[in-house]
């Protein structure tokens, strides 16, 4: 996808999103951040403490962005597609939890760990 091109459908985005998460380490940091974010969000509701929502955002995005910067070496899709990215974090986690992520990656042609060459 070129820098200026804009994805028009979520189906297109999902394939792009998976391609931006080729490395297992990046996905692991996403899973950690998303899980911590869910935990902090739940604690915020139970404790009625808005500061825990800040912790949820910091954990969720912090771990994901760290993975993109250090492991994947790409720019998080969150900056161009915030809602689709947010939903896809949970979708990817769901596929992983149900043991279907490898199948989903293969379906979209993501079979290698290294980042694509330009």
N, C-alpha and C positions, 0 to 999 in steps of 0.2 A: 504494500500500500504506500503510495507516495505521501509526502508530508501534507500536501494541500487537499488530498482526496478525503471525502467524508463518507463514512459508511451510512447506508440508508436504512438497513433492516437489522433487527437483532440477530437474525440468522447469520448474516455477514459478520456482524460484530463478534459473535460467539467463536467463529472459526479464527478470527483475528486475535481474540482474547487468549484462546488456547495456544496460539503460536507465540504469544508474548510470555507464555509460562512454560516453555519447553523444559527447563531444568527442574529436576525434582527438588533441589534446595529452595528455589523460588517458591514452588508450590507449598513446600513444608512451612516456610515463613508465612505464607498467606493463611494456611490452615491454623497456625499458631495465633496469628493476629486476629483472625475472624473468630476463633474460639474464645480468646481472651475478651474480645469486644462483646461477644454475646454474654459472657460471664459478668463483665462489668455493667452491661446494660441491665441485666437481670438484677444484679445487686443494687443498682441505682433505683430501680422501681421498688424493690423490697425495702430498702433503707430510706427511700424518699430523699436521696442525696444527689443533686445535680452534678456534683463534682465527679461522681463515678461515671457520668456520661462523657465527661472530658477524658477520663482514663480510657473509656471504651474507644473513643475516636483515636486517641494517641496510640493505643495498642493495635487496633485494627489497621490503621493506615501506616503507622510507623514500621511494623514488621514487614508489611507488603512492600512499602517503598524501599526499605533496606534490601530486600531480595532483588528488586529491580535494579538498584544502583550497584550492588556489590556482586551479585551472582549472574543475573540475566544481562546486565549492562544495557538496559533500554529504559525508555520513559514510560511510566505507568499510564495506562489507558484512562485512568481516573481524570486526568486533566482535560481530555477531550470528550469523554463519554462518562460523566460521573454516575448517572443512574444505572446505565447498563453495566458499568464496572462493578458497582456495589452489588447488584443482583447476581452478577456472574461469579463474584467471590463465594456467595452462598451456594450457587449452582455447582461450582467446581468442588466445594467442600462436600456437598451432598453426593456427587458422583464418587468422590473418594471414600466417604463413609460407607457407601453401599457396594464398594468394590468394582465400580463400573468406570472409573476414570481412565484406566488404560485403554479400554474399548473405545471410549469417547475420543481420546487423543488419537488413536489409530484411525478412527472413522474420519477425522479431519486431516489425516496425513502427517500427524506429529509423532514421529517414531524415533527421533534422535534427541539427545540431550544438549548438543551444542547449539548456540544461537545461529540463525541463518546467516549466510554470507551475502553481502550486497553486491 
